[in-house]
């Protein structure tokens, strides 16, 4: 049962035990050569099991502090092994010690009764007294910024543009997650593929509940934002690194750091930068609602065409071989335009007909889409069936794709081809989401519609095409239906 904030003699007793523990622990850490910390360590963040052993600090004073925490906060620590989401006082004790070391190192003195120690003891009590805690998820993205280089709030996500090179995003993340540097393992993340931005989401966790669930919720908010941004903005944003953790230096668990695959060597052969604007908030909300309302039956299902296509589409933005991304995107297009209709014969013909009839728009006519899908899906078929492909043959196929600039270097041409297929998949997503909307549901995800008959009838095909594009226009995101603006080769030397 919650017994209210700790104060009076009970709080004084806990403070005495906490300072006594710090005094004992500092002696043990000095004898082990752990403190004073080196000024070359990343802001003096230490971890038990890496920088010191539990036996260096867990003496009688630590035992007394642990017993006091159990007695004073039974709603948090009583019989943890019988709780579905247990908390352990030992976790708080180590995080408390490591927080005190950080603050003492900044002051240049390891005084267990000094201002740094007092501040950390007060924070420990405040964290334990609080009915809920706040956790943040911060993700660094490439090829993303904001208009005017000011932070912008888009729904539940704040976008912070990088305004200072070499560490600006890290400092912004650490301002929200004070213990963050301890998660970097003394490797300050600095991937390079500008412009960069930090996207941030938060979640609250009630006392007695597992913090990892709140962190997972915040990460899911970022994932959704990135997915919607890629559908709406057509950029080449790549996830570089992610930091999650509590808003306080003292917490039960340390923060978690993730470096995304390929972030150390970003793809810079073709890119399309995106600047988010304040007025985009409505468009993000609208398109996000559209995605959330997609009527997809997941009951008893382990996979659906929609979810498979979404995962493969998202994966295509992260570094991998060109063959993997062509295969992923072709599979995603097949899942969106073929999956679920019960007839899988003549897939190439169906993909060409359905994509060209559904996605055609001024500036990207049906004949161009059909020709590009023919080349790119044929390339996918060669790859998955293990065919030999010569460089000359591949270059000929690439140069037949409408958006691949003539005379480009081989690797750059591949990137433009991947980008074209990705944009076709993006628009196929939007078309299917709109055509499956209630109440009309011209083409529901559950099937039950003779799609070939509809596509082969010019009037019906035109109604479907106009329907989904008009829906986006009515919702204020008409630009999402249009093909992506041409990408650029960032390494090309501009003509004088």
C-alpha positions in Angstrom: 0.0 0.0 0.0 1.2 3.5 -0.8 2.2 5.3 2.4 2.9 8.8 1.1 6.0 10.8 0.6 8.8 10.1 3.0 9.4 12.9 5.5 10.2 13.7 9.1 12.3 11.2 11.2 11.8 8.4 8.6 13.4 10.5 5.9 16.2 11.7 8.2 16.9 8.0 9.0 17.1 7.1 5.4 19.4 10.1 4.6 21.8 9.0 7.4 22.0 5.5 6.0 22.4 6.7 2.5 25.3 9.0 3.4 26.9 6.2 5.5 26.7 3.9 2.5 28.4 6.5 0.3 31.2 7.0 2.8 31.8 3.2 2.9 31.5 2.8 -0.8 33.9 5.6 -1.6 36.5 4.0 0.7 36.1 0.7 -1.2 36.3 2.3 -4.6 39.4 4.4 -3.7 41.1 1.2 -2.5 40.2 -0.5 -5.8 41.6 2.5 -7.8 38.1 3.3 -9.2 37.8 6.8 -7.9 38.9 9.5 -8.4 37.8 8.9 -12.0 39.9 9.8 -14.9 39.1 13.1 -16.6 39.2 11.2 -19.9 36.3 9.0 -19.0 33.0 10.1 -20.6 31.8 12.3 -17.8 32.8 9.8 -15.1 29.8 7.4 -15.6 30.6 4.1 -14.0 28.8 0.7 -14.1 28.9 -2.1 -11.6 30.3 -5.2 -13.3 32.3 -3.2 -15.7 34.2 -0.6 -13.7 33.9 -2.1 -10.2 32.6 -5.2 -8.5 29.6 -5.4 -6.1 32.0 -6.7 -3.4 33.9 -3.4 -3.5 30.9 -1.5 -2.1 28.3 -4.0 -0.7 29.3 -4.1 3.0 27.3 -3.7 6.1 26.3 -0.2 5.2 24.8 -1.3 1.9 22.9 -4.0 3.7 21.5 -1.6 6.2 20.4 0.8 3.4 18.8 -2.1 1.5 16.8 -3.2 4.5 15.7 0.3 5.2 14.4 0.7 1.6 12.4 -2.5 2.0 10.9 -1.4 5.3 10.2 2.2 4.2 8.8 1.3 0.7 7.0 -2.0 1.1 4.7 -1.2 -1.9 7.8 -1.2 -4.1 10.1 -3.9 -2.7 8.1 -6.3 -0.6 8.4 -9.9 -1.9 9.6 -8.9 -5.4 9.7 -12.5 -6.7 6.0 -12.7 -6.2 5.2 -9.6 -8.3 4.6 -9.7 -12.0 6.8 -6.6 -12.4 9.3 -6.6 -9.5 11.5 -3.8 -8.3 14.7 -4.6 -6.4 16.4 -2.2 -3.9 19.8 -3.3 -5.1 19.3 -1.8 -8.5 18.4 1.6 -6.9 21.5 1.4 -4.6 23.9 0.9 -7.5 22.3 3.7 -9.6 22.3 5.9 -6.6 26.0 5.3 -6.0 26.9 5.9 -9.7 24.9 9.1 -9.8 26.7 10.4 -6.7 30.1 9.6 -8.4 29.0 11.6 -11.4 28.1 14.6 -9.4 31.2 14.4 -7.1 33.5 14.0 -10.1 32.1 17.2 -11.6 32.8 19.1 -8.4 36.2 17.5 -8.1 35.6 16.2 -4.5 34.3 12.8 -3.2 32.7 14.0 0.0 30.0 11.6 1.2 28.4 14.4 3.1 29.0 17.2 0.6 26.6 19.1 -1.7 26.8 16.5 -4.5 26.0 13.7 -2.2 23.1 15.6 -0.6 21.6 16.4 -4.0 21.8 12.7 -5.0 20.3 11.5 -1.7 17.4 13.9 -2.2 16.9 12.7 -5.7 16.8 9.0 -4.5 14.1 9.8 -2.0 12.2 11.9 -4.6 12.3 9.1 -7.2 11.1 6.5 -4.6 8.4 8.8 -3.4 7.0 9.7 -6.8 3.8 8.0 -8.0 5.2 7.8 -11.5 8.4 8.4 -13.5 9.0 9.7 -17.0 11.1 7.9 -19.5 12.3 9.2 -22.9 13.2 7.6 -26.2 15.6 9.7 -28.3 16.5 8.7 -31.9 19.1 10.4 -34.1 18.0 10.5 -37.8 19.9 11.5 -40.9 18.5 13.6 -43.8 16.0 15.3 -41.4 15.8 18.8 -40.1 13.1 21.4 -39.3 12.2 24.6 -41.1 13.9 27.5 -39.4 16.1 25.2 -37.4 13.9 25.3 -34.3 12.4 22.4 -32.4 8.9 21.4 -33.7 6.3 19.3 -32.0 4.5 16.8 -34.2 1.8 15.1 -32.2 3.6 13.1 -29.4 7.0 13.6 -31.0 9.4 16.6 -30.7 11.9 17.1 -33.6 15.1 18.8 -32.5 17.3 19.8 -35.5 21.1 19.6 -35.1 22.2 23.2 -34.6 25.8 22.4 -33.5 28.1 19.9 -35.0 29.9 17.1 -33.2 27.8 16.3 -30.2 24.8 18.5 -30.4 22.3 15.7 -30.7 24.0 13.8 -27.8 23.8 16.9 -25.6 20.1 17.3 -26.3 19.5 13.6 -25.5 21.5 13.8 -22.3 19.6 16.9 -21.2 16.5 14.6 -21.2 18.2 11.4 -20.0 20.9 12.6 -17.5 22.5 9.1 -17.1 22.7 8.7 -20.9 26.5 9.0 -21.3 26.9 5.9 -19.2 25.1 3.9 -21.9 27.5 4.9 -24.7 30.2 2.7 -23.3 32.6 5.6 -23.7 32.0 5.8 -27.4 30.4 9.1 -28.2 28.1 8.4 -31.2 28.9 10.7 -34.2 27.5 9.1 -37.4 27.6 11.6 -40.3 25.0 12.0 -43.0 23.6 15.6 -42.6 21.2 17.2 -41.9 20.6 15.4 -38.6 17.7 15.7 -36.1 16.8 14.1 -32.8 13.2 12.8 -32.6 12.0 12.4 -29.0 9.0 10.7 -27.4 8.2 10.2 -23.7 6.0 7.9 -21.6 5.1 7.7 -17.9 5.4 4.6 -15.8 3.5 4.2 -12.6 5.3 3.2 -9.4 5.5 -0.6 -9.2 5.3 -1.0 -12.9 8.1 -2.2 -15.2 10.0 0.8 -16.8 10.8 -1.2 -19.9 7.1 -1.2 -20.9 7.1 2.6 -20.8 10.3 2.6 -22.8 8.8 0.3 -25.4 5.8 2.5 -25.6 8.0 5.6 -26.3 10.0 3.7 -28.9 6.8 2.6 -30.6 5.7 6.2 -30.8 9.0 7.0 -32.6 8.6 4.0 -34.9 5.1 5.2 -35.9 6.3 8.7 -36.5 9.1 7.5 -38.7 6.8 5.3 -40.7 4.2 8.1 -41.2 7.0 10.5 -42.1 8.3 8.1 -44.8 4.9 7.8 -46.3 4.2 11.5 -46.2 7.6 13.1 -46.8 9.4 10.8 -49.2 12.8 11.5 -47.7 15.7 9.1 -47.2 15.8 9.4 -43.4 18.0 6.7 -41.8 17.9 5.8 -38.1 21.4 6.2 -36.7 21.3 5.7 -32.9 18.8 5.6 -30.1 19.0 6.3 -26.4 16.2 5.4 -23.9 16.1 6.0 -20.2 14.7 7.9 -17.2 14.5 11.6 -16.8 16.5 11.4 -13.5 20.1 10.5 -12.8 18.9 8.0 -10.1 16.6 5.3 -11.4 16.1 1.6 -11.0 17.8 0.6 -14.4 20.5 2.2 -16.4 19.6 3.8 -19.8 19.9 1.8 -23.0 21.8 2.7 -26.1 21.3 1.2 -29.6 23.5 1.9 -32.6 21.6 1.0 -35.8 23.2 -1.2 -38.4 25.1 0.8 -40.9 25.1 4.0 -39.0 28.8 4.1 -38.8 29.0 4.0 -42.6 25.8 5.8 -43.8 24.5 5.5 -47.4 25.4 8.7 -49.1 25.1 7.7 -52.8 21.6 9.2 -53.2 19.6 11.2 -50.7 16.5 13.4 -50.3 16.5 15.7 -47.3 13.3 16.6 -45.5 12.5 19.7 -43.4 9.6 19.2 -41.0 7.4 22.3 -40.5 4.9 23.3 -37.8 2.1 23.2 -40.2 2.9 19.5 -41.0 1.5 18.5 -37.6 -2.1 18.2 -39.0 -0.9 16.1 -42.0 1.0 13.8 -39.7 -2.0 13.4 -37.5 -4.3 12.8 -40.5 -2.1 10.2 -42.2 -1.3 8.5 -38.9 -5.0 8.2 -38.2 -5.4 6.7 -41.6 -2.7 4.1 -40.9 -4.2 3.3 -37.5 -7.7 2.8 -39.0 -6.6 0.4 -41.7 -8.9 -2.5 -41.3 -6.4 -5.4 -41.1 -7.6 -8.7 -39.5 -4.7 -9.9 -37.2 -6.8 -12.3 -35.1 -5.1 -15.7 -35.1 -2.7 -14.5 -37.8 1.1 -14.7 -37.5 1.6 -12.6 -40.6 -0.5 -10.3 -42.8 0.3 -8.7 -46.2 0.0 -5.2 -44.6 2.4 -5.9 -41.7 4.9 -7.7 -43.9 4.9 -4.9 -46.4 5.3 -2.3 -43.7 8.3 -4.1 -42.2 10.0 -4.6 -45.5 9.3 -1.0 -46.6 10.8 0.3 -43.4 13.8 -2.0 -43.6 14.6 -0.7 -47.1 15.7 2.7 -45.6 18.4 1.0 -43.5 21.7 0.0 -45.0 21.9 -3.4 -46.6 22.9 -4.7 -50.0 21.1 -3.4 -53.1 19.9 -7.0 -53.8 18.3 -7.3 -50.4 16.5 -4.0 -50.7 15.2 -4.8 -54.3 14.0 -8.1 -53.1 12.4 -6.6 -49.9 10.6 -3.9 -51.8 9.4 -6.1 -54.6 8.0 -8.5 -52.0 6.4 -5.5 -50.2 4.8 -4.4 -53.5 3.5 -7.9 -54.1 2.1 -8.1 -50.6 0.2 -4.8 -51.0 -1.2 -5.3 -54.5 -1.4 -9.1 -54.8 -1.5 -10.6 -51.3 -4.8 -11.8 -50.0 -6.7 -12.0 -53.3 -6.4 -15.8 -53.5 -5.0 -15.9 -57.0 -1.2 -15.7 -57.3 -0.7 -16.6 -61.0 0.9 -14.2 -63.4 2.3 -12.0 -60.6 4.4 -9.8 -62.9 1.5 -9.0 -65.1 -0.8 -8.3 -62.2 1.8 -6.0 -60.5 2.3 -4.0 -63.7 -1.4 -3.6 -64.3 -2.4 -2.8 -60.8 0.4 -0.4 -60.0 0.1 1.5 -63.3 -3.7 1.7 -63.1 -3.8 2.7 -59.4 -0.8 5.0 -59.0 -0.8 6.9 -62.3 -0.9 10.7 -61.8 0.3 13.8 -63.6 4.0 13.6 -64.0 4.1 9.8 -63.5 1.9 8.2 -66.2 0.7 4.6 -66.2 3.1 3.6 -69.0 6.1 4.8 -67.1 5.1 3.0 -63.9 4.3 -0.2 -65.8 7.7 -0.1 -67.5 9.6 0.6 -64.2 7.8 -2.2 -62.3 8.5 -4.6 -65.2 12.2 -3.9 -65.0 12.5 -3.9 -61.2 10.3 -6.9 -60.6 12.2 -8.8 -63.3 15.4 -8.0 -61.5 13.9 -9.3 -58.2 12.9 -12.5 -59.9 16.5 -13.0 -61.2 17.8 -12.5 -57.7 15.5 -14.8 -55.8 15.9 -17.6 -58.4 19.7 -17.4 -58.3 20.3 -16.2 -61.8 23.7 -15.0 -63.0 23.6 -11.3 -63.7 26.4 -9.5 -65.5 27.3 -5.9 -64.8 26.5 -4.9 -68.3 23.0 -6.6 -68.1 22.3 -5.0 -64.7 23.4 -1.6 -65.9 21.1 -1.9 -68.9 18.2 -2.7 -66.6 19.0 0.1 -64.3 19.2 2.7 -67.0 15.8 1.6 -68.3 14.3 2.8 -65.0 12.8 6.2 -65.6 14.3 8.0 -62.5 17.9 6.7 -62.9 20.1 9.5 -64.3 22.0 8.6 -67.4 25.7 8.1 -67.0 25.7 7.8 -63.3 28.3 5.6 -61.4 27.1 2.0 -61.0 26.5 2.3 -57.2 24.6 5.6 -57.6 22.4 4.2 -60.3 21.5 1.3 -58.0 20.5 3.7 -55.3 18.2 5.6 -57.7 16.6 2.3 -58.8 16.0 1.2 -55.2 14.5 4.6 -54.5 12.1 4.4 -57.4 10.8 1.0 -56.3 10.5 2.3 -52.7 8.4 5.2 -53.9 6.1 3.0 -55.8 5.6 0.8 -52.7 5.0 4.0 -50.7 2.2 5.1 -53.0 0.8 1.5 -53.1 0.5 1.6 -49.3 -1.5 4.9 -49.5 -3.7 3.6 -52.2 -4.6 0.4 -50.4 -5.1 2.2 -47.1 -7.6 4.6 -48.7 -9.4 2.0 -50.8 -9.8 -0.2 -47.8 -11.4 2.5 -45.6 -14.8 2.2 -44.2 -17.6 2.7 -45.2 -17.0 2.2 -48.9 -14.1 -0.3 -48.8 -13.6 -0.6 -52.6 -10.7 -3.0 -52.0 -10.7 -4.3 -48.4 -7.6 -6.0 -47.0 -9.7 -9.1 -46.3 -10.2 -9.6 -50.0 -13.6 -10.6 -51.5 -13.3 -8.2 -54.5 -12.5 -9.1 -58.1 -9.6 -6.7 -58.4 -8.6 -7.9 -61.9 -12.1 -7.1 -63.2 -12.1 -3.7 -61.6 -8.6 -2.9 -62.9 -9.4 -4.0 -66.4 -12.5 -1.8 -66.6 -11.2 1.7 -67.5 -14.0 3.5 -65.7 -13.7 1.5 -62.5 -9.9 1.8 -62.5 -10.3 5.6 -62.9 -12.8 5.8 -60.1 -10.5 3.8 -57.8 -7.5 6.0 -58.7 -9.4 9.2 -58.3 -11.0 8.0 -55.0 -7.7 7.3 -53.1 -6.0 10.4 -54.4 -9.1 12.6 -53.6 -9.2 11.1 -50.1 -5.7 12.3 -49.5 -6.5 15.7 -50.9 -9.6 16.0 -48.7 -7.4 15.1 -45.7 -4.9 17.8 -46.5 -2.1 15.5 -47.7 -2.5 15.6 -51.4 1.2 15.8 -52.0 1.6 12.3 -50.6 0.0 10.8 -53.7 2.6 12.4 -55.9 5.9 10.7 -56.9 8.9 11.7 -54.9 10.9 14.7 -56.1 14.2 13.6 -57.7 16.9 12.6 -55.3 20.5 13.9 -55.5 23.9 12.4 -55.5 25.5 14.1 -52.5 29.0 13.3 -53.7 28.6 14.7 -57.2 30.7 17.8 -58.0 28.3 20.6 -59.0 28.8 22.1 -62.5 30.5 25.5 -62.5 
